[in-house]
Amino acid sequence: MDAEFWHSRWAANRIGFHQNDTNPMLERFWPEVKAMREDVVLVPMCGKSLDMTWLAEKHNQVIGIELSEIAVRAYFSEHLYTPLVTPLGNGQSLYEFDEISIYCGDFFSTRIEPTDVVYDRAALIAMPEAMRQMYVEKLLSLVKPGGRILLVTVDYPQHEMDGPPFSVAKEEVERLFEGYQIRHLSREEGDENHPRIQRGVSRFAEEAWLISL
């Protein structure tokens, strides 16, 4: 997906991917990451996710990266935060308030110091297949040796629905993170009441993974 796709989605408020509560997978499996309060947490393509706030209650520094300035501004305004905004050049800005920092700009050109842990609920599954290897290589460059990634993916017959979110099956997760320790934490199958299945997808599952570097 190109940048214009995401800019147009936020501009039109077509953000069905945004969740109005903390993601249950995050609450359930974050203890498996065994992250300390002082560990720096990275959330790629964070949008205006409430997961950022949940993580900031447990860690001294949470860093988001988000393309859309609309999303970044919405996050801070909806929480009644007034961030410090620092222009970084090349169309990028840094928004900071207490434990939370959000880099507004293209993920692939964002430069930050490597972090300790990553929470990826919305980034990998936002990438079409042709971009996933490049995304993972960039992501791994932003994680310290010994770091951990809590990854959430979805699995469904791709031909039955246009992404995003895109289906990323077990075999692809194993290929993308080959050489690292991959632990499958959970697979939760949607029932007939799941919104995606009600729209005609024959099956839809959400999966959680712990990847150790």
NORNOR-V358670 format. One record per helix or strand. SS is the DSSP state (~ for helix, > for strand). FROM is the first residue (numbers start at 0). TO is the last residue. If there is no record, write none. Layout:
BEGIN
ss->[SS,SS]
from->[FROM,FROM]
to->[TO,TO]
END
This chain:
BEGIN
ss->[~,~,>,~,>,~,>,>,>,~,>,~,~,>,~,~,>,~,>]
from->[2,23,39,50,60,68,83,91,99,106,114,123,128,142,157,169,180,194,204]
to->[10,32,43,55,65,77,88,96,103,108,119,125,140,154,159,175,188,197,211]
END
